[in-house]
Amino acid sequence: MARIFNFSAGPAALPLEVLETAQAELTDWQGSGMSVMEVSHRSKPFIALADQAEADLRELMGISDDYAVMFLQGGATQQFALIPMNLSAAGQTVDQLVTGSWSKKALSQGQAVRTVNVVADGAESSYTDVPAPESWNLTADAAYFHYCANETIGGLEFQTVPDVGNVPVVCHMSSNILSRPVEVNKFGMIYAGAQKNIGPAGLTIVVVRKDLIAAGGKGLPDILKYSTQADAGSMSNTPPTFAWYMAGLGFDWIKRQGGLAVMGELNKAKADKLYGAIDGSGFYASPVALAYRSWMNIPFTLANPDLDGVFLAQAADAGMVNLKGHRSVGGLRASIYNAVPMDAIDALVSFMEEFERKNG
Ligand code: PMP
């Protein structure tokens, strides 16, 4: 069967080349007579793979030696809890910005651990916009400021890094990491689940300023401390070796595309084309404020929502799947991460035009 156009929000489409390399190497990795899944994480070949993947990620994102890079398990969800435990101490306030489902989830976990000041909450706009930064209620001595760079469900993405003075910025980047260039030096910490723009699920990337974790996490069990995993090269226990290998193949693929500047241009062009089709019709609509429209997750509605099911069924027949909006918001959503090619956007736009002609 031919490959289908997969608009899944995550786990999501991976580059065909990456999958084919993994397939070719599956039973005999590097002439070892074994799969990469069957070797020790402490073996020399695996350590070399792990080091190369980290070096490639550092090169792609421009991560300096001031930052630790970790390859962990537990997903972004586990980070929601580990961040307050590690980057703040009892008695300190942490600042969190709420812009949609995922930053709300992060808020609930922050509140389980610390006193949280909600800097602003976009509920009034149903999370289709972000309250004006001038209205944010920032804490001058907050342990850190947490926000979600791209809300996967709402399709709301920050185009710039919020300016919060000297407070370290902790950025949740699950659904837009590696989608465009990023100024890592503006952040205290960046974290992301791998299953959208990097590789398979089961791996979480954490990039964190070493000085922020050196003294943190007092009283925590070792396995919950960032410093434990940073000191152990993410191998305090067995890391997700296959996901790490796949991430390495993914980093290499992005490097071969030309790096994040090229990915960013392509992703912008893909998003512009799809928003253009939505805005240019009288039939489709995007709910998200112009300034915060995501390049990665594009929710849209039909003039007649009763046709959502027909749209999805006919799109699937035409080779385009996973276009249903998240159950919490409904409507439709196209997730167009790095591995979703321009051909997929062209096919979707043609299908949308045809669907509108028949049903508009
Ligand atoms: N944050 C964001 C922005 C997400 O899109 C998702 C998954 N859809 C999650 C968190 C949940 O992450 P995980 O399952 O890796 O814990």
Boltz pocket constraint, residues with backbone or C-beta under 6 A from the ligand:
constraints:
  - pocket:
      binder: B
      contacts: [[A, 9], [A, 10], [A, 74], [A, 75], [A, 76], [A, 77], [A, 78], [A, 102], [A, 148], [A, 150], [A, 151], [A, 152], [A, 153], [A, 172], [A, 174], [A, 175], [A, 193]]
      max_distance: 6.0
